Amino acid sequence: MVKKFAALRAQMSPESQARTEAKARAMLAEMPLNELRQARGLSQKMLVEVLHVQQPAIAKIERRTDMYISTLRSHIEAMGGQLEGVARFSDGAVRISNFSDLDSA
């Protein structure tokens, strides 16, 4: 018998519900590009049409651990997002403004 998640969640203690919610938020706050694309309901084929590249190029970008910021930015924008650069230090965070210059280039 299949149970709905809402029914299972209702049986959890408030502490368990809070822990589960915190874990879910953490997972959604950090994910690889391919999972981000899937979470946004997009296929590689959809990005191919927006970025005007071949499908293997999308797969390659999603597997890479090192790429140009402009490549990452294009990929994020094709998903409908906006890329921002932030440097975090022990005494605070600073938004890097150089990436705004890419709009005028």
Sequence and secondary structure as in RCSB ss.txt:
>XXXX:A:sequence
MVKKFAALRAQMSPESQARTEAKARAMLAEMPLNELRQARGLSQKMLVEVLHVQQPAIAKIERRTDMYISTLRSH
IEAMGGQLEGVARFSDGAVRISNFSDLDSA
>XXXX:A:secstr
    HHHHHHHS HHHHHHHHHHHHHHHHS  HHHHHHHTT  HHHHHHHHT  HHHHHHHHH SS  HHHHHHH
HHHTT    EEEEETTEEEEEGGGGGGGT 
